[in-house]
């Protein structure tokens, strides 16, 4: 992969991460870099540590696929620094059109990625349906209590990061479901070092563990795994559906209440419940633009494929 292309995909991942409910793992999957990302994460292992302790910086760089990691992180950082304000403004002032665009983008990608599955048998079909059910459940399940103390913080980091690298599932949603969103948010605002360190260690442990599991599944059960991940994409369409009814609220970083759990509804019901213009025509047009964008990329650069390096 060319570095400019990796950088651009990193920018797309960063832009997606800004939008609540949209996972950067989704963009990594639909742009075809998912296996490369998993292998690069998994390469931060004992061998890399041994090379580092020997002072073999070039060896470490090659072992962890440094060019890919740096280009991707640079793209993500660029989006976070330059697009955060614009996307946040759109999300606050025109949420339905923005969700409509993502709906078309993800929907088209999921349809194109169905052809990555070599054979459709009962295992692949079952995995696809399971992925849909799990992704939908993430957005609809009520919040639950969780283990208190540092053990709970560690496990929350471990579980949330696992969700974050799965396409279609947002790590922030998982924190909400676990009832740990407010705890981590308060730690960030109050700069609670012990809580943040424990959470970071949990996230690092989850990332190192889960990336290896996913990599092994991709290597040994490619068709079933891709079907499952594509199911996550289809299921996430319920999360990015432009019109929703709020079932539960949670305090945001600015102290204002934000939706924590929502149920997709038709535009008429959205209008009746909120009094806001559903902007159906604009949403449909932007959904088509998102769909067309993926289709044009597929036609211009060949069949959308999951890369493996």
ZADO-1210 file (C-alpha; in nm, 4 decimals, padded with zeros to 6 digits):
<atoms>
<atom x="00.0000" y="00.0000" z="00.0000" code="UNK" pos="1"/>
<atom x="00.1163" y="00.3507" z="-00.0784" code="UNK" pos="2"/>
<atom x="00.1740" y="00.5769" z="00.2198" code="UNK" pos="3"/>
<atom x="-00.0592" y="00.8465" z="00.0847" code="UNK" pos="4"/>
<atom x="-00.3392" y="00.5926" z="00.0554" code="UNK" pos="5"/>
<atom x="-00.2800" y="00.4710" z="00.4125" code="UNK" pos="6"/>
<atom x="-00.2755" y="00.8310" z="00.5330" code="UNK" pos="7"/>
<atom x="-00.6076" y="00.9011" z="00.3597" code="UNK" pos="8"/>
<atom x="-00.7632" y="00.5907" z="00.5160" code="UNK" pos="9"/>
<atom x="-00.6343" y="00.7050" z="00.8541" code="UNK" pos="10"/>
<atom x="-00.8057" y="01.0399" z="00.7992" code="UNK" pos="11"/>
<atom x="-01.1291" y="00.8557" z="00.7227" code="UNK" pos="12"/>
<atom x="-01.0905" y="00.6503" z="01.0418" code="UNK" pos="13"/>
<atom x="-01.0311" y="00.9644" z="01.2469" code="UNK" pos="14"/>
<atom x="-01.3351" y="01.1341" z="01.0959" code="UNK" pos="15"/>
<atom x="-01.5510" y="00.8307" z="01.1795" code="UNK" pos="16"/>
<atom x="-01.4240" y="00.8182" z="01.5382" code="UNK" pos="17"/>
<atom x="-01.5436" y="01.1753" z="01.5908" code="UNK" pos="18"/>
<atom x="-01.9032" y="01.0686" z="01.5248" code="UNK" pos="19"/>
<atom x="-02.0560" y="00.8902" z="01.8271" code="UNK" pos="20"/>
<atom x="-02.1706" y="00.5398" z="01.7386" code="UNK" pos="21"/>
<atom x="-01.9412" y="00.5056" z="01.4360" code="UNK" pos="22"/>
<atom x="-01.6305" y="00.2938" z="01.4842" code="UNK" pos="23"/>
<atom x="-01.2930" y="00.3574" z="01.3242" code="UNK" pos="24"/>
<atom x="-01.2816" y="-00.0209" z="01.2814" code="UNK" pos="25"/>
<atom x="-01.5735" y="00.0159" z="01.0412" code="UNK" pos="26"/>
<atom x="-01.3682" y="00.2384" z="00.8109" code="UNK" pos="27"/>
<atom x="-01.0642" y="00.0099" z="00.8403" code="UNK" pos="28"/>
<atom x="-01.2835" y="-00.2802" z="00.7323" code="UNK" pos="29"/>
<atom x="-01.4615" y="-00.1129" z="00.4423" code="UNK" pos="30"/>
<atom x="-01.1359" y="00.0342" z="00.3064" code="UNK" pos="31"/>
<atom x="-00.9687" y="-00.3080" z="00.3079" code="UNK" pos="32"/>
<atom x="-00.6881" y="-00.2491" z="00.5603" code="UNK" pos="33"/>
<atom x="-00.8424" y="-00.4452" z="00.8464" code="UNK" pos="34"/>
<atom x="-00.6131" y="-00.7543" z="00.8367" code="UNK" pos="35"/>
<atom x="-00.3057" y="-00.5324" z="00.7962" code="UNK" pos="36"/>
<atom x="-00.4160" y="-00.3271" z="01.0956" code="UNK" pos="37"/>
<atom x="-00.4666" y="-00.6400" z="01.3070" code="UNK" pos="38"/>
<atom x="-00.1271" y="-00.7830" z="01.2133" code="UNK" pos="39"/>
<atom x="00.0455" y="-00.4529" z="01.2819" code="UNK" pos="40"/>
<atom x="-00.1119" y="-00.4276" z="01.6275" code="UNK" pos="41"/>
<atom x="-00.0316" y="-00.7913" z="01.7044" code="UNK" pos="42"/>
<atom x="00.3323" y="-00.7361" z="01.6024" code="UNK" pos="43"/>
<atom x="00.3939" y="-00.5353" z="01.9213" code="UNK" pos="44"/>
<atom x="00.5049" y="-00.8527" z="02.0962" code="UNK" pos="45"/>
<atom x="00.7953" y="-01.0116" z="02.2828" code="UNK" pos="46"/>
<atom x="01.0042" y="-01.0206" z="01.9671" code="UNK" pos="47"/>
<atom x="00.9593" y="-00.6453" z="01.9219" code="UNK" pos="48"/>
<atom x="01.0610" y="-00.5907" z="02.2853" code="UNK" pos="49"/>
<atom x="01.3735" y="-00.8039" z="02.2396" code="UNK" pos="50"/>
<atom x="01.4730" y="-00.6055" z="01.9315" code="UNK" pos="51"/>
<atom x="01.4167" y="-00.2810" z="02.1220" code="UNK" pos="52"/>
<atom x="01.6289" y="-00.3951" z="02.4172" code="UNK" pos="53"/>
<atom x="01.9096" y="-00.4854" z="02.1743" code="UNK" pos="54"/>
<atom x="01.8911" y="-00.1349" z="02.0307" code="UNK" pos="55"/>
<atom x="01.7849" y="-00.2632" z="01.6887" code="UNK" pos="56"/>
<atom x="01.5548" y="00.0266" z="01.6034" code="UNK" pos="57"/>
<atom x="01.5448" y="-00.0635" z="01.2336" code="UNK" pos="58"/>
<atom x="01.4479" y="-00.4182" z="01.3263" code="UNK" pos="59"/>
<atom x="01.1669" y="-00.2948" z="01.5482" code="UNK" pos="60"/>
<atom x="01.0457" y="-00.0611" z="01.2736" code="UNK" pos="61"/>
<atom x="01.0266" y="-00.3408" z="01.0193" code="UNK" pos="62"/>
<atom x="00.8788" y="-00.5898" z="01.2670" code="UNK" pos="63"/>
<atom x="00.5867" y="-00.3668" z="01.3674" code="UNK" pos="64"/>
<atom x="00.5221" y="-00.2396" z="01.0119" code="UNK" pos="65"/>
<atom x="00.6261" y="00.1083" z="01.1187" code="UNK" pos="66"/>
<atom x="00.5516" y="00.2788" z="00.7852" code="UNK" pos="67"/>
<atom x="00.1911" y="00.1611" z="00.7969" code="UNK" pos="68"/>
<atom x="00.1392" y="00.2474" z="01.1651" code="UNK" pos="69"/>
<atom x="00.2888" y="00.5970" z="01.1404" code="UNK" pos="70"/>
<atom x="00.1043" y="00.6864" z="00.8189" code="UNK" pos="71"/>
<atom x="-00.2256" y="00.5613" z="00.9628" code="UNK" pos="72"/>
<atom x="-00.1804" y="00.7420" z="01.2965" code="UNK" pos="73"/>
<atom x="-00.0820" y="01.0602" z="01.1131" code="UNK" pos="74"/>
<atom x="-00.4039" y="01.0433" z="00.9129" code="UNK" pos="75"/>
<atom x="-00.6135" y="00.9808" z="01.2247" code="UNK" pos="76"/>
<atom x="-00.4436" y="01.2688" z="01.4085" code="UNK" pos="77"/>
<atom x="-00.4963" y="01.5018" z="01.1109" code="UNK" pos="78"/>
<atom x="-00.8702" y="01.4330" z="01.1131" code="UNK" pos="79"/>
<atom x="-00.8988" y="01.4754" z="01.4882" code="UNK" pos="80"/>
<atom x="-00.7155" y="01.8072" z="01.4748" code="UNK" pos="81"/>
<atom x="-00.8738" y="01.9529" z="01.1597" code="UNK" pos="82"/>
<atom x="-01.2155" y="01.7926" z="01.1134" code="UNK" pos="83"/>
<atom x="-01.3334" y="01.7540" z="01.4727" code="UNK" pos="84"/>
<atom x="-01.4831" y="02.1029" z="01.4898" code="UNK" pos="85"/>
<atom x="-01.6543" y="02.0765" z="01.1492" code="UNK" pos="86"/>
<atom x="-01.7991" y="01.7290" z="01.2081" code="UNK" pos="87"/>
<atom x="-01.9069" y="01.8193" z="01.5608" code="UNK" pos="88"/>
<atom x="-02.0813" y="02.1276" z="01.4188" code="UNK" pos="89"/>
<atom x="-02.2592" y="01.9155" z="01.1565" code="UNK" pos="90"/>
<atom x="-02.3541" y="01.6579" z="01.4185" code="UNK" pos="91"/>
<atom x="-02.5016" y="01.9296" z="01.6408" code="UNK" pos="92"/>
<atom x="-02.6798" y="02.1301" z="01.3712" code="UNK" pos="93"/>
<atom x="-02.7538" y="01.8772" z="01.0961" code="UNK" pos="94"/>
<atom x="-02.7394" y="01.5307" z="01.2555" code="UNK" pos="95"/>
<atom x="-02.9940" y="01.3629" z="01.0263" code="UNK" pos="96"/>
<atom x="-02.8146" y="01.4476" z="00.6968" code="UNK" pos="97"/>
<atom x="-02.4816" y="01.3395" z="00.8470" code="UNK" pos="98"/>
<atom x="-02.6288" y="01.0087" z="00.9617" code="UNK" pos="99"/>
<atom x="-02.7856" y="00.9695" z="00.6172" code="UNK" pos="100"/>
<atom x="-02.4455" y="01.0031" z="00.4516" code="UNK" pos="101"/>
<atom x="-02.2939" y="00.7406" z="00.6830" code="UNK" pos="102"/>
<atom x="-02.5933" y="00.5143" z="00.6228" code="UNK" pos="103"/>
<atom x="-02.5275" y="00.5130" z="00.2485" code="UNK" pos="104"/>
<atom x="-02.1531" y="00.4768" z="00.2979" code="UNK" pos="105"/>
<atom x="-02.1777" y="00.1776" z="00.5313" code="UNK" pos="106"/>
<atom x="-02.4655" y="00.0165" z="00.3433" code="UNK" pos="107"/>
<atom x="-02.2801" y="00.0206" z="00.0119" code="UNK" pos="108"/>
<atom x="-01.9617" y="-00.1103" z="00.1740" code="UNK" pos="109"/>
<atom x="-02.1459" y="-00.3967" z="00.3420" code="UNK" pos="110"/>
<atom x="-02.3034" y="-00.4997" z="00.0109" code="UNK" pos="111"/>
<atom x="-01.9688" y="-00.4908" z="-00.1684" code="UNK" pos="112"/>
<atom x="-01.7951" y="-00.6873" z="00.1062" code="UNK" pos="113"/>
<atom x="-02.0465" y="-00.9713" z="00.0831" code="UNK" pos="114"/>
<atom x="-01.8548" y="-01.0925" z="-00.2208" code="UNK" pos="115"/>
<atom x="-01.5399" y="-01.1333" z="-00.0101" code="UNK" pos="116"/>
<atom x="-01.6959" y="-01.4475" z="00.1354" code="UNK" pos="117"/>
<atom x="-01.5706" y="-01.7325" z="-00.0877" code="UNK" pos="118"/>
<atom x="-01.8621" y="-01.9689" z="-00.0291" code="UNK" pos="119"/>
<atom x="-02.2043" y="-01.9218" z="00.1250" code="UNK" pos="120"/>
<atom x="-02.3007" y="-02.2173" z="00.3392" code="UNK" pos="121"/>
<atom x="-02.4908" y="-02.2437" z="00.6657" code="UNK" pos="122"/>
<atom x="-02.1831" y="-02.1400" z="00.8700" code="UNK" pos="123"/>
<atom x="-02.1324" y="-01.8193" z="00.6757" code="UNK" pos="124"/>
<atom x="-02.5043" y="-01.7355" z="00.6780" code="UNK" pos="125"/>
<atom x="-02.5251" y="-01.8009" z="01.0535" code="UNK" pos="126"/>
<atom x="-02.2190" y="-01.5802" z="01.1151" code="UNK" pos="127"/>
<atom x="-02.3704" y="-01.2993" z="00.9064" code="UNK" pos="128"/>
<atom x="-02.6991" y="-01.3127" z="01.0997" code="UNK" pos="129"/>
<atom x="-02.5131" y="-01.3284" z="01.4325" code="UNK" pos="130"/>
<atom x="-02.3157" y="-01.0160" z="01.3417" code="UNK" pos="131"/>
<atom x="-02.6371" y="-00.8302" z="01.2553" code="UNK" pos="132"/>
<atom x="-02.8034" y="-00.9309" z="01.5843" code="UNK" pos="133"/>
<atom x="-02.5023" y="-00.8362" z="01.7988" code="UNK" pos="134"/>
<atom x="-02.4559" y="-00.4946" z="01.6350" code="UNK" pos="135"/>
<atom x="-02.8255" y="-00.4102" z="01.6655" code="UNK" pos="136"/>
<atom x="-02.8284" y="-00.5256" z="02.0293" code="UNK" pos="137"/>
<atom x="-02.5364" y="-00.2967" z="02.1143" code="UNK" pos="138"/>
<atom x="-02.7456" y="00.0069" z="02.0251" code="UNK" pos="139"/>
<atom x="-03.0649" y="-00.1124" z="02.1925" code="UNK" pos="140"/>
<atom x="-02.9629" y="-00.2890" z="02.5132" code="UNK" pos="141"/>
<atom x="-03.0227" y="-00.1003" z="02.8394" code="UNK" pos="142"/>
<atom x="-02.7347" y="00.0071" z="03.0580" code="UNK" pos="143"/>
<atom x="-02.6221" y="-00.2374" z="03.3237" code="UNK" pos="144"/>
<atom x="-02.4266" y="-00.2136" z="03.6458" code="UNK" pos="145"/>
<atom x="-02.0633" y="-00.3198" z="03.6356" code="UNK" pos="146"/>
<atom x="-01.7834" y="-00.4201" z="03.8667" code="UNK" pos="147"/>
<atom x="-01.6706" y="-00.1287" z="04.0821" code="UNK" pos="148"/>
<atom x="-01.3168" y="-00.0179" z="04.1628" code="UNK" pos="149"/>
<atom x="-01.0014" y="-00.0515" z="03.9602" code="UNK" pos="150"/>
<atom x="-01.0951" y="-00.4038" z="03.8508" code="UNK" pos="151"/>
<atom x="-01.4030" y="-00.2643" z="03.6813" code="UNK" pos="152"/>
<atom x="-01.2029" y="00.0169" z="03.5221" code="UNK" pos="153"/>
<atom x="-00.9465" y="-00.2303" z="03.3843" code="UNK" pos="154"/>
<atom x="-01.2169" y="-00.4609" z="03.2436" code="UNK" pos="155"/>
<atom x="-01.4051" y="-00.1646" z="03.0958" code="UNK" pos="156"/>
<atom x="-01.0916" y="-00.0598" z="02.9065" code="UNK" pos="157"/>
<atom x="-01.0315" y="-00.4188" z="02.7969" code="UNK" pos="158"/>
<atom x="-01.3871" y="-00.4667" z="02.6644" code="UNK" pos="159"/>
<atom x="-01.4310" y="-00.1202" z="02.5134" code="UNK" pos="160"/>
<atom x="-01.1146" y="-00.1409" z="02.3021" code="UNK" pos="161"/>
<atom x="-01.2192" y="-00.4852" z="02.1762" code="UNK" pos="162"/>
<atom x="-01.5461" y="-00.3322" z="02.0570" code="UNK" pos="163"/>
<atom x="-01.3668" y="-00.0342" z="01.9081" code="UNK" pos="164"/>
<atom x="-01.1653" y="-00.2450" z="01.6632" code="UNK" pos="165"/>
<atom x="-01.4744" y="-00.4352" z="01.5547" code="UNK" pos="166"/>
<atom x="-01.6496" y="-00.2809" z="01.2532" code="UNK" pos="167"/>
<atom x="-01.9949" y="-00.1507" z="01.3328" code="UNK" pos="168"/>
<atom x="-01.9545" y="-00.1367" z="01.7106" code="UNK" pos="169"/>
<atom x="-01.8590" y="00.1795" z="01.8987" code="UNK" pos="170"/>
<atom x="-01.6362" y="00.1546" z="02.2046" code="UNK" pos="171"/>
<atom x="-01.8140" y="00.4513" z="02.3649" code="UNK" pos="172"/>
<atom x="-02.1446" y="00.2656" z="02.3308" code="UNK" pos="173"/>
<atom x="-01.9947" y="-00.0288" z="02.5171" code="UNK" pos="174"/>
<atom x="-01.8843" y="00.1999" z="02.8017" code="UNK" pos="175"/>
<atom x="-02.2405" y="00.3307" z="02.8220" code="UNK" pos="176"/>
<atom x="-02.3821" y="-00.0237" z="02.8336" code="UNK" pos="177"/>
<atom x="-02.1371" y="-00.1176" z="03.1091" code="UNK" pos="178"/>
<atom x="-02.2350" y="00.1882" z="03.3089" code="UNK" pos="179"/>
<atom x="-01.8736" y="00.3078" z="03.3028" code="UNK" pos="180"/>
<atom x="-01.9081" y="00.6021" z="03.0635" code="UNK" pos="181"/>
<atom x="-01.9558" y="00.8613" z="03.3390" code="UNK" pos="182"/>
<atom x="-01.6693" y="00.7147" z="03.5431" code="UNK" pos="183"/>
<atom x="-01.4198" y="00.7369" z="03.2578" code="UNK" pos="184"/>
<atom x="-01.5523" y="01.0770" z="03.1496" code="UNK" pos="185"/>
<atom x="-01.5091" y="01.2127" z="03.5037" code="UNK" pos="186"/>
<atom x="-01.1546" y="01.0725" z="03.5147" code="UNK" pos="187"/>
<atom x="-01.0702" y="01.2511" z="03.1900" code="UNK" pos="188"/>
<atom x="-01.2189" y="01.5816" z="03.3052" code="UNK" pos="189"/>
<atom x="-01.0609" y="01.5602" z="03.6507" code="UNK" pos="190"/>
<atom x="-00.7340" y="01.4153" z="03.5177" code="UNK" pos="191"/>
<atom x="-00.7575" y="01.1233" z="03.7614" code="UNK" pos="192"/>
<atom x="-00.4192" y="00.9619" z="03.6872" code="UNK" pos="193"/>
<atom x="-00.4739" y="00.6254" z="03.8685" code="UNK" pos="194"/>
<atom x="-00.8064" y="00.5622" z="03.6919" code="UNK" pos="195"/>
<atom x="-00.6704" y="00.6687" z="03.3533" code="UNK" pos="196"/>
<atom x="-00.3583" y="00.4517" z="03.3911" code="UNK" pos="197"/>
<atom x="-00.5625" y="00.1448" z="03.4879" code="UNK" pos="198"/>
<atom x="-00.8051" y="00.2068" z="03.2009" code="UNK" pos="199"/>
<atom x="-00.5150" y="00.2481" z="02.9570" code="UNK" pos="200"/>
<atom x="-00.3543" y="-00.0771" z="03.0712" code="UNK" pos="201"/>
<atom x="-00.6881" y="-00.2520" z="03.0289" code="UNK" pos="202"/>
<atom x="-00.7259" y="-00.1103" z="02.6790" code="UNK" pos="203"/>
<atom x="-00.3704" y="-00.2090" z="02.5860" code="UNK" pos="204"/>
<atom x="-00.4247" y="-00.5633" z="02.7155" code="UNK" pos="205"/>
<atom x="-00.7530" y="-00.5886" z="02.5246" code="UNK" pos="206"/>
<atom x="-00.5984" y="-00.4549" z="02.2059" code="UNK" pos="207"/>
<atom x="-00.3045" y="-00.6951" z="02.2163" code="UNK" pos="208"/>
<atom x="-00.5249" y="-00.9938" z="02.3020" code="UNK" pos="209"/>
<atom x="-00.8224" y="-00.9334" z="02.0761" code="UNK" pos="210"/>
<atom x="-00.6183" y="-00.8338" z="01.7710" code="UNK" pos="211"/>
<atom x="-00.4421" y="-01.1714" z="01.7887" code="UNK" pos="212"/>
<atom x="-00.7713" y="-01.3564" z="01.8188" code="UNK" pos="213"/>
<atom x="-00.9165" y="-01.1739" z="01.5191" code="UNK" pos="214"/>
<atom x="-00.5994" y="-01.2277" z="01.3184" code="UNK" pos="215"/>
<atom x="-00.6106" y="-01.6017" z="01.3920" code="UNK" pos="216"/>
<atom x="-00.9766" y="-01.6170" z="01.2901" code="UNK" pos="217"/>
<atom x="-00.9024" y="-01.4310" z="00.9645" code="UNK" pos="218"/>
<atom x="-00.6174" y="-01.6707" z="00.8878" code="UNK" pos="219"/>
<atom x="-00.8041" y="-01.9938" z="00.9683" code="UNK" pos="220"/>
<atom x="-01.1739" y="-01.9120" z="00.9132" code="UNK" pos="221"/>
<atom x="-01.1639" y="-01.6290" z="00.6629" code="UNK" pos="222"/>
<atom x="-01.5076" y="-01.6761" z="00.5089" code="UNK" pos="223"/>
<atom x="-01.6935" y="-01.7146" z="00.8375" code="UNK" pos="224"/>
<atom x="-01.5056" y="-01.4249" z="00.9985" code="UNK" pos="225"/>
<atom x="-01.5663" y="-01.1869" z="00.7077" code="UNK" pos="226"/>
<atom x="-01.9343" y="-01.2863" z="00.7076" code="UNK" pos="227"/>
<atom x="-01.9523" y="-01.2091" z="01.0811" code="UNK" pos="228"/>
<atom x="-01.7798" y="-00.8713" z="01.0412" code="UNK" pos="229"/>
<atom x="-02.0013" y="-00.7850" z="00.7435" code="UNK" pos="230"/>
<atom x="-02.2982" y="-00.8689" z="00.9641" code="UNK" pos="231"/>
<atom x="-02.1687" y="-00.6124" z="01.2128" code="UNK" pos="232"/>
<atom x="-02.1752" y="-00.3551" z="00.9318" code="UNK" pos="233"/>
<atom x="-02.5328" y="-00.4378" z="00.8341" code="UNK" pos="234"/>
<atom x="-02.6367" y="-00.4299" z="01.1997" code="UNK" pos="235"/>
<atom x="-02.4722" y="-00.0919" z="01.2520" code="UNK" pos="236"/>
<atom x="-02.7164" y="00.0558" z="01.0005" code="UNK" pos="237"/>
<atom x="-02.9667" y="00.0624" z="01.2869" code="UNK" pos="238"/>
<atom x="-02.7233" y="00.2834" z="01.4809" code="UNK" pos="239"/>
<atom x="-02.6608" y="00.5306" z="01.1956" code="UNK" pos="240"/>
<atom x="-03.0288" y="00.5403" z="01.0889" code="UNK" pos="241"/>
<atom x="-03.1020" y="00.9152" z="01.0650" code="UNK" pos="242"/>
<atom x="-03.4300" y="00.9185" z="01.2623" code="UNK" pos="243"/>
<atom x="-03.4345" y="00.7844" z="01.6173" code="UNK" pos="244"/>
<atom x="-03.6390" y="00.7958" z="01.9365" code="UNK" pos="245"/>
<atom x="-03.4299" y="00.8487" z="02.2502" code="UNK" pos="246"/>
<atom x="-03.4851" y="00.5783" z="02.5131" code="UNK" pos="247"/>
<atom x="-03.2193" y="00.6840" z="02.7627" code="UNK" pos="248"/>
<atom x="-03.0018" y="00.9905" z="02.8262" code="UNK" pos="249"/>
<atom x="-02.6563" y="01.0348" z="02.9758" code="UNK" pos="250"/>
<atom x="-02.4546" y="01.3418" z="03.0775" code="UNK" pos="251"/>
<atom x="-02.1964" y="01.4456" z="02.8184" code="UNK" pos="252"/>
<atom x="-01.8561" y="01.6069" z="02.8676" code="UNK" pos="253"/>
<atom x="-02.0173" y="01.9525" z="02.8667" code="UNK" pos="254"/>
<atom x="-02.2702" y="01.8540" z="03.1342" code="UNK" pos="255"/>
<atom x="-02.5579" y="01.8473" z="02.8863" code="UNK" pos="256"/>
<atom x="-02.7733" y="01.5367" z="02.8412" code="UNK" pos="257"/>
<atom x="-02.6947" y="01.3308" z="02.5339" code="UNK" pos="258"/>
<atom x="-02.8718" y="01.0230" z="02.3879" code="UNK" pos="259"/>
<atom x="-02.7368" y="00.6992" z="02.5335" code="UNK" pos="260"/>
<atom x="-02.9842" y="00.4545" z="02.3833" code="UNK" pos="261"/>
<atom x="-03.2039" y="00.5144" z="02.0798" code="UNK" pos="262"/>
<atom x="-03.4619" y="00.3281" z="01.8757" code="UNK" pos="263"/>
<atom x="-03.4903" y="00.3749" z="01.4968" code="UNK" pos="264"/>
<atom x="-03.8232" y="00.5245" z="01.3857" code="UNK" pos="265"/>
<atom x="-03.9807" y="00.6437" z="01.0630" code="UNK" pos="266"/>
<atom x="-03.9498" y="01.0122" z="00.9691" code="UNK" pos="267"/>
<atom x="-04.3173" y="01.0802" z="01.0511" code="UNK" pos="268"/>
<atom x="-04.2789" y="00.9538" z="01.4066" code="UNK" pos="269"/>
<atom x="-03.9524" y="01.1460" z="01.4447" code="UNK" pos="270"/>
<atom x="-04.1351" y="01.4657" z="01.3442" code="UNK" pos="271"/>
<atom x="-04.4232" y="01.3942" z="01.5805" code="UNK" pos="272"/>
<atom x="-04.1970" y="01.3219" z="01.8787" code="UNK" pos="273"/>
<atom x="-03.9316" y="01.5915" z="01.8326" code="UNK" pos="274"/>
<atom x="-04.1030" y="01.8609" z="01.6275" code="UNK" pos="275"/>
<atom x="-03.7874" y="01.8785" z="01.4163" code="UNK" pos="276"/>
<atom x="-03.7795" y="01.8657" z="01.0381" code="UNK" pos="277"/>
<atom x="-03.6693" y="01.5102" z="00.9422" code="UNK" pos="278"/>
<atom x="-03.5139" y="01.6497" z="00.6213" code="UNK" pos="279"/>
<atom x="-03.6049" y="01.3305" z="00.4374" code="UNK" pos="280"/>
<atom x="-03.5086" y="01.4507" z="00.0903" code="UNK" pos="281"/>
<atom x="-03.1669" y="01.5757" z="00.2064" code="UNK" pos="282"/>
<atom x="-03.1004" y="01.2503" z="00.3959" code="UNK" pos="283"/>
<atom x="-03.1939" y="01.0387" z="00.0961" code="UNK" pos="284"/>
<atom x="-02.9721" y="01.2430" z="-00.1343" code="UNK" pos="285"/>
<atom x="-02.6737" y="01.2237" z="00.1026" code="UNK" pos="286"/>
<atom x="-02.7287" y="00.8508" z="00.1565" code="UNK" pos="287"/>
<atom x="-02.7175" y="00.8124" z="-00.2213" code="UNK" pos="288"/>
<atom x="-02.3998" y="01.0248" z="-00.2323" code="UNK" pos="289"/>
<atom x="-02.2375" y="00.7975" z="00.0273" code="UNK" pos="290"/>
<atom x="-02.3488" y="00.4895" z="-00.1641" code="UNK" pos="291"/>
<atom x="-02.2264" y="00.6365" z="-00.4937" code="UNK" pos="292"/>
<atom x="-01.8914" y="00.7343" z="-00.3408" code="UNK" pos="293"/>
<atom x="-01.8167" y="00.3745" z="-00.2432" code="UNK" pos="294"/>
<atom x="-01.9357" y="00.2516" z="-00.5832" code="UNK" pos="295"/>
<atom x="-01.7098" y="00.5005" z="-00.7671" code="UNK" pos="296"/>
<atom x="-01.4099" y="00.4048" z="-00.5526" code="UNK" pos="297"/>
<atom x="-01.4819" y="00.0418" z="-00.6323" code="UNK" pos="298"/>
<atom x="-01.5062" y="00.1122" z="-01.0050" code="UNK" pos="299"/>
<atom x="-01.1981" y="00.3385" z="-01.0108" code="UNK" pos="300"/>
<atom x="-00.9589" y="00.1229" z="-00.8108" code="UNK" pos="301"/>
<atom x="-01.1010" y="-00.2173" z="-00.8856" code="UNK" pos="302"/>
<atom x="-01.3060" y="-00.4524" z="-00.6725" code="UNK" pos="303"/>
<atom x="-01.3141" y="-00.3419" z="-00.3111" code="UNK" pos="304"/>
<atom x="-01.1015" y="-00.6011" z="-00.1380" code="UNK" pos="305"/>
<atom x="-00.9698" y="-00.6773" z="00.2046" code="UNK" pos="306"/>
<atom x="-00.5934" y="-00.6415" z="00.1786" code="UNK" pos="307"/>
<atom x="-00.3570" y="-00.8809" z="00.3469" code="UNK" pos="308"/>
<atom x="00.0121" y="-00.8107" z="00.4012" code="UNK" pos="309"/>
</atoms>
